[in-house]
Every structure is written in structure tokens, then in C-alpha cells.
Amino acid sequence: MHLGFGVLLGAWIVLPLIPLMLWFVAGQWRAPDILPGTYSAQGLIELFSPQIQSATATSAALGTSVALVATPLGLLAALAIRRLPRTHSRFVEVVLLTPLAIPPFALVMGANVLLLRIYTPSFSAVVLVLAVAALPYTTFMFRSALASYDDRFEEVARTLGANARQTLAHVRLPLLAAATARAAFLAFLVGWGDYIATLLIGGGQLRTLPLILGSAAAGSGNEQLTAALSLAVIGPPLVLLAALSAPRLRERIRR
Amino acid sequence: MTLEPSRPEAPQRLRLLSSALLAALVLSSCAAAGSNSGSDPGREFADFGEVLEEADGQTVDLWMYGGDEQGNAYVDETLVPAAEEFGVTLRRVPVANTPDALNRVLNELQAGREDGSVDLVWVNGANFSTGRQAEAWRCNWTGLLPNMAYTDPNDPLLTTDFGTPVDGCEAAWHNAQFTYFYNSETLPEPPTSLEGILDWAEANPGRFTYPAPPDFTGSVFLREVMLSTAGGADEVPLTYSEEAFDNHAPAALDALSDLAPSLWREGNTYPRDEQALNSLFADGEVDIAMTYGPARLTELVASGALPDSTKVLTLDEGSVGNASFLAIPVNAADAAGAMTVANLALSPEQQSAKADPGVWGQFTVLDMDRLDSDQQSLFTQLPESPVVPSYEELSRNAHAELGADWVTELDDAWRRSVATAP
């Protein structure tokens, strides 16, 4: 039963990627052919064009910046919520969730005029807006980690003579490391895959992968380039995810 | 079980963390600052010499639809190096939809910013008229451009843009002609008029469809059907009025409602845009398709995106034509640079390079009679496209676009009466 659902779920995730992989290597592919008529390496060549490489770097910089801002803020928010009386903390949680409920376009259009009025440089403005969008994810990652966090570990360390800094470095941070990595990964994804804020708030100064992907997908005959760009957007987060989960997998196997 | 969480060292740690965050933000601001090289965006210029002087060293952001690989390549490989000779750095900002560019400009204007990040926009039609209503475009500047002398000042395509007077608020870039194309393998003897196309579609159920308005291409097709059912382009006034609408729209909507059951998938659904129609055509599901960008057909056939048997269908009564333009937002930070690029784009050298079907295939806006023989030969020696006929042939009997108000009214009426019909 469980296995059956697992297989279905796996298929649901992997199946849409198969046509994408095929378009990536297809020279020509017309319905009703099941497989491409001709194959070409043009997609692969496009991936290494300077345009796509610099867009990848910009996307990575944007994702990293969003993660750098939203992860610590999420930790602070989660710590603050934990300290509040329950009635207050519920309210704060709802407020922190609102960015998920507001359509991104509305958020962007509303924030843009304000950010322009106070002369925020485009890169920082995009990071700021996306950090708000990423905050619900990071906050709730830390919320769930802190829910099962036992303060007595820190107290034991203090009793054994550790000072505040040592407790932070050797007890708290290692215990929250996995949650931090997960939160940072989600925040990175928000910046890495964003289109609308990058375009409208970035004012065309930021040429990220999704921007190039969006404009390529808007035209006829760009299927191969579009597939190559889609893979360029999907690939790096998958590698990151694998890198994040590898140590834990190894640990589980060792046990 | 949770223990009392308040600890004395916590606030200090919070403060440390917040100052680190602030530092990160400041750092990223510094990294991004300093991209605007312009000065005094509202400045008026006495002559083109002043423009060139100010343009030297500016960076021009050209916002344009980025879904056309040939267009992207032309700008990056031909126009950018040419602009460099004037000391202008041209940056192409690819957008999926032109309204994105206009939205950015309107946001900046609302915020009172006079150092706008959009310097030049490839635009026409509704986006141009929306921008004019919002006073978002700089006007009366095209008269400064020396290369405007190569265009015909009375060319109706260049003096009004979908019924909106151009008034020097945008400089012409290309001419386009609405074009039907067919698969000569499955349709050896195509119809030669729009009425003929509709009759043929009725006789061959499932082999024809059009993108659903308000898609750009579908919306043009709808207007063309109205002109056809009205008995010709001369019968319908260019300016929208309720009276004219009531006189002419019902016949077209009825014709399309009657045709719907004979369309692809019995008219229960329509392709969402030109791109979707192109895939139906390439996959052999329909025999006729249409585009406002015939320039692209050569490349689409050469790359195999459309079949080799694709041929252009020129109709006896002609089709609608328009021009597209380069406009400068009123708050552009690098307006002088933008004018320099607009002038450059109008030069016979750039216009002929762009007209090469192997480069982009966009039809020139220049008037051949105003060019000297050397300049004319730039155009006559261009290779011919194996798919697209010359502009003279394609634009025979061409008519102008109806006013922009027609567009929204007709699209709405189509949605109410044709799309929802049982």
C-alpha cells in the first residue's frame, strides 16, 4: 500500500520531467511522433553560452542573498514567537503567514512604488521583497525545530561550566543546524526561481535565469532553448538538496 | 515540555544578529548601486549634435519582447556593436510581455522618479496608447533624428499607431503585415480571400482555428473577419463609435459563431496564442495559420519548427499592416543615448541588415525613393526568403489598423457571444 503510493508520487514528480529531457536533446519533434525525429546538442551548447552563465551567477547571487537575509530573520521570528504568550504568538504567526496569502503580483506592485520613492538600489530592493516572501518558510522551519528543542541541553552545558558563547557554538547551533540548512534552502529557492519581483522591482537590471526562461517560453520554435533553461533552473537546487540530505542519509545508513 | 526561555544573554545576541543583517543589506546595496549614468532626464535638445554629445558614455536599457531569438541576436550582434561606436552601451532587457515595461515606467512615475531605468521600449498599439494617456512617453523628439529624412512623413503607417497619432512620441522601427500561411502538402489549392478561408473551414471540419481573443493574433483575426463581412476595409470607420460597432460587429460575430462547430475540436476550445496555433500547424492538426510577424517564418521553417511545405497565403483583398516603434519614457535616465540608438536603428545600414531573412527579416520603414542608389542597393542585394514574399507583394491592397477602442470592444463581444456559445 505504502509502496504503491510512493511509486505514484514518484511518477507524479518525474513524469513531467521526461518530455523536458527529450525536448532538451530534440532537434525536431512533431506530434504524433512519440520520440523526437532528430536529435541535436544545441541545447547543451546553449547552456554554456555566456548569457546563460551570467544569468546563472545572478540567480545564485539573488538566491544566496535572500537566504542570508531571510534565514536569520526567520530564526529571530521563531525565537520571538516562542517567547510570547500563546494568544499573542498565534496572532504573530498569522501575520508572518500573510505573504503566502497575497498574490505575488499585488505584493510587488504595492511595494515597488514605495521602494522607488526611497531610492532603494534595485538588487537590495529585490532581495528585501523576496526576503519577505521567504520569511513564512524560514520562520516555520525554525518554529517546528524549536518545538522539539529542549532547553535543558543548554542548561546542562552551562552547569558543566560552559559560558554563553560556548553554549551557543557547541550546543544550540549544532542542534539547529539541520533546520537552518532547510530554511536557507527554501529561502534560496524563493530568490532563485522568482520572475515577477526580479523583473518589476529589479527594473531590468537583474538578468536571472527565470527572466530569460520566461521570455524564451513566450515565443514559437524555442522549445529546445526553453527546455535547456528549465533544466538550468531545476538542476542546481536538486544538487543542493542532494548535498543537504547526503550527510543525514549516510548517518541513517551507519546506524 | 518547554522550560522558561528567557535568558539574560539573548537580547544581546539578537542585537548582534540584527546588525549583521543590516550590514548584509548595506553591502548588497553598494554592489548594486551606480548603474545609472544619465543626467537631467527632462532635458530638451536643440539639435542632434547636442544629443550625440550627451549620449557619449550613457547606458541605454532597451526593453523588448524576448521570445524572438532572431530579434535578440540582431540586437546583441548587430545593433549593440554599432551603438558602441557612439559611446553608447546598449543593454537588452528581455520581457515576456511589453506591458511589463510600461508597468515599470508607470510605477517609477508614480514614485516621482526622474532617473528611470527604462530608456527605450519596442512598442505599438495598445501599449503605446495606454502610455500616451498616462503621459508616460517623451514626445516631439523624433524630428531631431537625421535618419527620419529617409522615411515618408505622410506614410499613414508611421503617422498613426492603431489610430493614435504618433506626434513624434515614438520612432518607427519595422513594418509588419498580417499574414496567413498554409501547408502546401495537405492543402494544395488554398483559398484566396478571407471569405474563402471561412468557407473552406466550414467544408473541412476540424482543419482550421484561430487563437482566442484577446490574444493579440486572435484579436487581429477577429477584426479582419469584421472588415471582410462588412464588404471591405473601406466600409468600416477607423474611429470606434457605438453606431459603427452595431452596424458591423454582429455580422462578424454571427459568422464566427456559425463557423465554430466546424473548427478544430468543434470550437469548444481555442489555441491560447499564436504559439499554440503554430504547434497545431506544425503537428499537422490544422492546415492554415496566421501571424503578425511574417519576418519569423523564414527562420521557423529553416529550423524545422514549421514544416518545409509551409507557404505564405496572400489574399486578394489584402490584409492589415502596422508599424512598430521605439519609444522613450518621459523619465528615461539616458534619453540622449536612447535617441542615438533610435536614429541608428533607422539608418539604411541597420534597416537593411535587419531586413535580411537570415538575420531577422523585419520589413523596413524607410521610403526607397528617399535613398541614394548605394543605399538602395543595400536592400536590393538582400537574399530572398524561400518562404516569405517581398513586402511589396505582401502589403498589396493593405489597410490600416482600426482605432485601439475597437480592439477591446470586439474582444469583449467575441468572448460573450462566440466563446460561450453552446
Contacts between the chains, C-beta under 8 A, distances in Angstrom:
chain1	res1	chain2	res2	distance
A	27	B	304	6.8
A	28	B	304	4.2
A	30	B	282	5.7
A	30	B	283	5.3
A	30	B	284	7.3
A	30	B	307	8.0
A	31	B	279	7.8
A	31	B	283	3.7
A	31	B	284	7.7
A	31	B	285	7.4
A	32	B	283	7.3
A	38	B	304	7.6
A	65	B	24	7.5
A	65	B	28	5.6
A	68	B	24	5.4
A	69	B	21	6.3
A	69	B	24	6.3
A	69	B	25	6.9
A	72	B	17	5.3
A	72	B	20	7.2
A	72	B	21	5.8
A	73	B	21	6.8
A	75	B	17	7.7
A	76	B	14	6.3
A	76	B	17	6.3
A	76	B	18	7.5
A	79	B	5	8.0
A	79	B	10	7.6
A	79	B	14	7.8
A	82	B	2	7.8
A	82	B	5	5.9
A	83	B	5	5.4
A	83	B	6	6.6
A	109	B	103	7.6
A	109	B	107	7.2
A	112	B	107	4.6
A	112	B	111	7.7
A	113	B	107	5.5
A	113	B	110	4.9
A	113	B	111	4.6
A	114	B	111	7.5
A	116	B	107	6.2
A	116	B	108	5.6
A	116	B	110	7.9
A	116	B	111	3.5
A	116	B	113	5.1
A	117	B	111	4.2
A	117	B	112	6.5
A	117	B	113	7.5
A	119	B	113	7.9
A	120	B	29	7.5
A	121	B	29	4.7
A	121	B	32	4.2
A	121	B	33	4.7
A	122	B	32	5.7
A	122	B	35	7.6
A	122	B	117	7.2
A	123	B	28	5.7
A	123	B	29	7.4
A	123	B	31	6.4
A	123	B	32	3.2
A	124	B	25	6.0
A	124	B	28	5.0
A	124	B	29	4.3
A	124	B	32	6.1
A	127	B	25	7.4
A	127	B	28	5.9
A	128	B	25	7.5
A	150	B	1	8.0
A	151	B	2	7.0
A	151	B	3	4.4
A	151	B	5	6.5
A	152	B	3	6.5
A	155	B	3	7.3
A	164	B	9	4.4
A	168	B	13	7.2
A	199	B	95	6.8
A	199	B	100	5.8
A	199	B	104	7.8
A	200	B	100	6.8
A	200	B	103	6.2
A	200	B	104	5.8
A	200	B	107	7.0
A	203	B	104	5.8
A	203	B	108	7.8
A	203	B	117	3.8
A	203	B	118	7.4
A	204	B	61	5.4
A	204	B	63	6.0
A	204	B	91	7.8
A	204	B	93	3.5
A	204	B	95	7.9
A	204	B	101	8.0
A	204	B	104	7.2
A	204	B	117	5.9
A	204	B	118	6.8
A	205	B	32	7.2
A	205	B	35	5.8
A	205	B	61	8.0
A	205	B	117	6.5
A	207	B	93	7.5
A	207	B	94	7.7
A	211	B	94	6.7
A	212	B	66	7.4
A	212	B	94	6.4
A	214	B	66	8.0
A	214	B	95	8.0
A	214	B	96	4.4
A	215	B	65	7.2
A	215	B	66	2.8
A	215	B	67	5.5
A	215	B	94	3.9
A	215	B	95	6.1
A	215	B	96	5.0
A	216	B	66	7.0
A	216	B	67	6.5
A	216	B	69	7.7
A	217	B	67	7.3
A	217	B	96	7.3
A	218	B	65	7.0
A	218	B	66	7.1
A	218	B	67	3.6
A	218	B	96	4.3
A	218	B	97	7.2
A	218	B	275	7.5
A	219	B	65	7.9
A	219	B	66	7.8
A	219	B	67	2.6
A	219	B	68	5.4
A	219	B	69	7.1
A	219	B	275	6.7
A	220	B	67	7.8
A	220	B	274	6.8
A	220	B	275	4.6
A	220	B	278	4.5
A	220	B	279	7.7
A	220	B	296	7.1
A	220	B	300	6.2
A	220	B	305	6.2
A	221	B	69	7.6
A	221	B	278	7.6
A	221	B	296	7.7
A	221	B	299	7.4
A	221	B	300	4.9
A	221	B	303	5.9
A	221	B	305	3.3
A	221	B	306	7.6
A	222	B	67	6.7
A	222	B	69	6.2
A	223	B	305	7.8
A	225	B	69	7.1
